Amino acid sequence: MPKADDRLPLAAAAAALLAAAVLFAPALTWVAETWRVNPYYSHGPLVAAAAVILAWRAARRLGPAAPSFAGLALVALSVAAHALAARYALWPASALAFVGLLAGACLIVGGPAWLRAFALPLALLALAIPLPWVAHIAPRLASAAAGQAAALVGPLGVDVIHRGPQLIVGDGSYQVGAPCSGLRSIVALVTLAVGLAGTLHGPRVRRWSLVALAVPLALVANTVRLSGLLVVAEAFGTVPGLTYYHGPSSPVLFAAAVLGLLWMGRAMGCDVVR
């Protein structure tokens, strides 16, 4: 229970946070709308909810406050960045500035120790912000995924022709588009890896190596998924492959990637949750 002397700065921080939410309302509205329509960031609400829960847990374990006025510079820089970004409707930059403002508020209220305590929730919030350049790498990634899948099933006797993102097999062909590029799995798995790195107990280098492992793991899972589709298509036809394999295989292979990430963490001695 906060002491009476502690309630004033907490109330001031809450009022400042409310004012910041009003100031950054256009950017936050854009983020929420993009979560709804952007398939690469449809997990955004879950990440934001996880960040709030982790922040609440961190708040319960905070040590004594040691306010640092260095946070004022970060807050001022974040507000200035927001003003410039809002002028040109650069909402991703504005949303990132909001995270910077929250970091500055942590410094002002509690100092570096409080900023470290809230570092993980802030990092998750930053990762939940949709970045427009992410979608631009999907076509190249889709073409590469198609080639890897064709190379994997070739030795298995599957007769497949690979032309860029197109795969011709059996009685039809598949066009590997952006949704099947594996990009969505990469974005989600990297975010999950950051959360694990911040919550698992173990050597710091090993914990954060999970983030680096998330990308190849997501790519492998997507390649296996596409390869399975080619095998099913040759054996049963293109339509059954799309109907019975294509959709259900996506969550199954992503779950396998998540389990693989957890197994790697455990193998490196990072399997104990704080």
C-alpha positions in Angstrom: 0.0 0.0 0.0 1.6 3.3 -1.0 2.4 5.8 1.8 0.7 9.2 1.8 3.9 10.8 0.7 4.2 8.5 -2.3 0.7 9.1 -3.6 1.4 12.6 -4.9 4.2 11.6 -7.4 2.1 8.5 -8.4 -0.9 10.7 -9.0 1.2 13.1 -11.0 2.6 10.3 -13.1 -0.9 9.0 -13.8 -2.1 12.4 -14.8 1.0 12.8 -17.1 0.3 9.4 -18.6 -3.3 10.4 -19.3 -2.1 13.7 -20.9 0.4 11.7 -23.0 -2.3 9.3 -24.2 -4.4 12.3 -25.3 -1.4 13.9 -27.1 -0.5 10.6 -28.9 -4.1 9.6 -29.5 -3.8 9.7 -33.4 -0.8 7.5 -33.3 -2.3 5.1 -30.8 -5.5 5.0 -32.9 -3.5 4.1 -36.0 -1.8 1.3 -34.2 -5.1 -0.2 -33.0 -6.5 0.0 -36.5 -3.4 -1.5 -38.1 -3.6 -4.4 -35.7 -7.0 -5.1 -37.0 -6.1 -5.1 -40.7 -2.4 -6.0 -40.9 -1.9 -9.8 -40.8 1.7 -9.5 -39.8 0.7 -7.7 -36.6 -2.6 -9.3 -35.7 -1.0 -10.5 -32.5 -0.5 -6.9 -31.4 -3.3 -6.8 -28.9 -2.0 -9.9 -27.2 1.5 -8.4 -27.0 0.2 -5.1 -25.5 -1.8 -7.1 -22.9 1.3 -9.1 -22.0 3.3 -5.9 -21.7 0.6 -4.4 -19.3 0.7 -7.6 -17.2 4.5 -7.7 -17.0 4.5 -4.0 -16.1 2.0 -4.6 -13.3 4.2 -7.5 -12.0 7.3 -5.3 -12.2 5.5 -2.5 -10.3 4.9 -4.8 -7.4 8.7 -5.5 -7.1 10.0 -1.9 -7.5 12.7 -0.7 -5.1 13.0 2.8 -3.7 12.5 5.6 -6.2 15.6 7.6 -7.2 14.2 10.2 -9.6 16.5 11.2 -12.5 15.9 14.4 -14.3 17.7 12.9 -17.3 14.3 11.5 -18.2 13.1 15.1 -18.9 15.4 15.2 -21.9 14.0 11.8 -23.2 10.5 13.0 -22.7 11.2 16.3 -24.5 12.9 14.4 -27.4 10.0 12.0 -27.6 7.4 14.8 -27.7 9.4 16.7 -30.4 9.7 13.5 -32.5 6.0 12.9 -32.2 5.2 16.5 -33.3 7.5 16.1 -36.4 6.1 12.6 -37.2 2.5 13.7 -36.8 3.0 16.6 -39.2 3.8 14.1 -41.9 1.5 11.3 -40.7 4.4 9.1 -39.9 2.5 7.2 -37.3 4.9 4.3 -36.7 7.6 6.9 -35.7 5.0 8.7 -33.5 4.0 5.4 -31.8 7.7 4.6 -31.1 8.1 8.1 -29.6 5.2 7.2 -27.2 7.3 4.3 -26.0 10.3 6.6 -25.6 8.1 9.0 -23.6 7.1 6.1 -21.2 10.8 5.3 -20.8 11.5 8.9 -19.9 8.6 8.9 -17.4 10.2 5.8 -15.7 13.4 7.7 -15.3 11.7 10.9 -14.0 9.7 9.0 -11.4 12.0 6.2 -10.3 15.4 6.6 -12.0 17.5 4.0 -13.9 16.5 1.1 -11.6 12.8 1.7 -12.5 13.6 2.0 -16.2 15.4 -1.4 -16.0 12.4 -2.9 -14.2 10.1 -1.8 -17.0 12.5 -2.5 -19.8 10.8 -5.7 -21.0 7.2 -4.3 -21.1 8.6 -1.3 -23.0 10.4 -3.5 -25.5 7.3 -5.6 -26.1 5.3 -2.4 -26.7 7.9 -1.3 -29.3 7.8 -4.7 -31.0 4.0 -4.5 -31.2 4.1 -1.3 -33.3 3.5 -2.1 -37.0 6.5 -1.2 -39.2 5.6 -0.5 -42.8 8.8 -1.8 -44.3 8.1 -5.3 -42.9 5.5 -6.0 -45.7 8.0 -5.0 -48.4 10.3 -8.0 -47.7 7.5 -10.5 -48.0 7.7 -11.1 -51.8 11.4 -11.9 -51.8 10.9 -14.1 -48.7 8.0 -15.9 -50.4 10.1 -16.7 -53.5 13.0 -18.0 -51.3 10.5 -20.1 -49.2 9.2 -21.6 -52.4 12.7 -22.5 -53.6 13.6 -24.1 -50.3 10.4 -26.2 -50.2 11.0 -27.4 -53.7 14.6 -28.3 -52.9 13.5 -30.2 -49.8 10.8 -32.4 -51.4 12.9 -33.1 -54.6 15.0 -35.9 -53.0 11.7 -37.4 -51.7 10.6 -38.0 -55.2 8.0 -35.2 -55.5 8.0 -33.9 -59.1 7.8 -30.1 -58.6 8.7 -27.2 -60.8 9.9 -24.0 -59.1 9.4 -20.6 -60.9 10.0 -17.8 -58.5 7.1 -17.8 -56.0 5.2 -20.4 -58.1 5.3 -24.1 -57.4 3.8 -26.5 -60.0 3.0 -29.9 -58.7 0.5 -32.7 -59.4 -2.6 -31.4 -61.1 -2.1 -27.7 -60.4 0.1 -25.0 -59.1 0.6 -22.8 -56.0 1.5 -19.2 -55.9 3.4 -18.6 -52.6 2.2 -15.2 -51.7 3.1 -12.9 -48.8 0.8 -14.7 -46.3 2.8 -17.9 -46.9 6.2 -16.2 -46.9 6.8 -17.0 -43.2 7.1 -13.3 -42.3 4.1 -13.4 -40.0 5.7 -16.3 -38.1 9.0 -14.4 -37.9 7.5 -11.3 -36.5 5.4 -13.2 -33.9 8.2 -15.6 -32.9 10.8 -12.8 -32.5 8.4 -11.0 -30.2 7.8 -14.2 -28.2 11.6 -14.8 -28.0 12.1 -11.3 -26.5 9.4 -12.0 -23.9 11.1 -15.3 -23.1 14.5 -13.7 -22.9 13.2 -11.2 -20.4 11.3 -13.7 -18.2 13.4 -16.9 -18.2 16.2 -17.3 -15.7 19.6 -18.1 -16.9 22.8 -16.5 -18.4 22.0 -13.3 -20.2 23.8 -14.2 -23.4 22.0 -17.5 -23.6 18.7 -15.9 -23.0 19.0 -13.3 -25.6 20.4 -15.8 -28.1 16.9 -17.1 -28.3 16.0 -13.9 -30.2 18.6 -14.7 -32.8 17.4 -18.3 -33.1 13.7 -17.3 -33.6 14.3 -16.1 -37.2 15.8 -19.3 -38.6 13.4 -21.4 -36.5 10.4 -19.6 -38.1 11.9 -20.0 -41.5 12.4 -23.7 -41.0 8.9 -24.2 -39.8 7.5 -22.4 -42.8 9.6 -24.4 -45.2 8.4 -27.7 -43.6 4.9 -26.4 -43.9 5.2 -25.6 -47.7 7.0 -28.9 -48.3 4.2 -30.8 -46.6 1.8 -29.0 -48.9 3.7 -30.2 -51.9 3.7 -33.8 -50.7 0.0 -33.7 -50.0 -0.8 -32.1 -53.4 1.1 -34.6 -55.4 -0.5 -37.5 -53.5 -4.1 -36.3 -53.3 -4.3 -33.3 -55.6 -4.2 -29.5 -55.4 -7.7 -28.9 -54.0 -7.4 -31.4 -51.1 -4.0 -29.9 -50.3 -5.5 -26.4 -50.0 -8.7 -27.7 -48.2 -7.3 -30.1 -45.7 -3.6 -29.2 -45.2 -2.9 -25.5 -46.0 -5.0 -23.9 -43.3 -4.7 -26.3 -40.4 -0.9 -26.7 -40.9 -0.2 -23.0 -40.2 -1.0 -23.0 -36.4 0.4 -26.5 -36.0 3.8 -25.6 -37.4 3.9 -22.3 -35.5 3.1 -24.2 -32.3 5.9 -26.6 -33.2 8.3 -23.6 -33.6 7.2 -22.2 -30.2 7.9 -25.6 -28.6 11.3 -25.7 -30.4 12.1 -22.3 -29.0 11.2 -23.4 -25.5 13.2 -26.6 -25.9 16.3 -24.6 -27.1 15.9 -22.3 -24.1 15.8 -25.3 -21.8 18.8 -26.9 -23.5 20.8 -23.8 -22.8 19.8 -23.7 -19.2 17.2 -21.0 -19.4 14.0 -23.0 -18.6 13.2 -21.6 -15.1 10.5 -18.9 -15.2 11.2 -16.1 -12.7 
